[in-house]
Structure formats: C-alpha cells, structure tokens
C-alpha cells in the first residue's frame, strides 16, 4: 500500500484553459513550475482545477495528463468527490486506473446528507480502492462539515482514509481531529491564510492555492514549521499573508489564474462560466501586491 503519511505542501493545481478547452501545454508548464518549487505533491482537478465545469472525460484526461507530466517525480492525487455517491465511486475507479496516487474527496454538497449518510458515502468509495484518501471538509461550500466522529469511524474501518484537508476555519477543529484520531492521521490546512495557525495546533502542512504561484516560499515556510522553527516560518507567513487573502477576493480560482498569467507562468487566465473574469478593481489590487512581492515588474 502507498505511504499513508501526508506532510508538507501539496498544490491544489489550477487547470489552464484557452479557446474553451484545457490547455495542456500550459498545464505542463504549471506542473514543471511546481516540481522546480519543491512541492510534495499535486492535487489535480479539485475546486481550483475547476472540477465543477470540466466534463467527465476532461476530468480524467487532466488527471492522466498531470500524472504523465509529473513523471513520477512527485505524487498526484485526484479530486474525485461528488454529491452523488455513484459518480464519486466511478470517478475514483477511473482515476485509480489511470495511475492516481490517491484521492481528494469533498463532503457531499448541496443535498446535505446526515453524518450517517456521509459515513456511508465515503465508505462506498473506500471500498473500491486501497490508495490513500484525503477527506475534505469545507462547510462554506458544501453546507455541511465532516464531523470528527465520522472521520474517526472511517479511519478505524478504512486505514487508507488517512488525511483531512481541514477548511472549516477552526484551529479548535484541527486540535480535535489530532487529539481524537492520533498522530498517524494527517491533517492539512485547506486555507493558505490559516496554514501556520493550523500547524501550531498539529497540522502537518497545506493543500495550497497560493503555491500555484509561489511554490518555493510556501514549501520553505511549511518545512520550517514542521521543524518547529515557527519564528522563521512566521516571517514568511507574514510576508505573503496579504497575497493569501487577496487570491480569495473573488471566487477561486479566478484570482490565482490572473496572478499566474501576470507572472508569466501560464498564458491565459480564462475560466469557465459561471465563473467570470476579475473586476478591474481586483486586478489593480492584485497587481499592487504582486509588485510589492517582486513577482511582477
């Protein structure tokens, strides 16, 4: 079985688009930027990868292509969550077949199942793979959270359900996960702006949006925190904190794609409807921050 320990910086990879289609040349450039930045792994086709608007065939093709582009240099975890258990099971099977190293599974959104339903949902998915599963609790998008009790019950029955991407905005919840599930269960921050506070409570890293742009600094910050050098980690955290907030001024991944284009990492900042391009006022604000950080001229 694959390594079940998650520690470090994992990029929630954007999916470059042009002319209404996935731009695989720019995807390759973005993957290469991540590898050069020292990222510990990639998460392909999560929310930042515009999973809600990719077709099923595009979804799997982006995962397959990302795996090929990574060339076994870093692991690739596939976003295969859905509010339909049948769909999530099928996406997970297909991503497994094309070589994903594990899976990111968001809580079922919109239909708001009970915690019993959430347990049954993730159990059905865990039954079809032995590869690592990262649970993803983000109530602001899903309308529900994954309870500590359900996470513990899943981990007890399925040891490969071994990590939580925590995006509840609560240091207390992070502490609860770690105290209840133990040190072998990994918790990763799901919010760049809370990475260091979460790590001070025992999280081991981050699934980051900002690392699409600034991979190396975030890797360094997380590694310092994992080495218990929070003083130096804090310097980096505060240096980039304004950026961490600014890339969520408008819905993700619209701002980070704009930043990637401005920095010359990808050629287009296009997104698919219902997402829309940034307001001019947001572009001005992002340009100011990028210039202050010497990321653009």
Secondary structure, DSSP 4 states (H G I P E B T S, - for coil): -------EEEEE----EETTEE-HHHHHHHHHHHHHTT-SEEEESSTTTTGGGS-HHHHHHHHHHHHHHHTTSSEEEEE---SSHHHHHHHHHHHHHTT-SEEEEEPPPSS---HHHHHHHHHHHHTT--SEEEEEE-HHHHSS---HHHHHHHHHH-TTEEEEEE-SS-HHHHHHHHHHH-TTSEEEES-GGGHHHHHHTT--EEEESGGGT-HHHHHHHHHHHHTT-HHHHHHHHHHHHHHHHHTTSSSTTHHHHHHHHHTTSSS-----TTS-PPPHHHHHHHHHHHHHTTS--
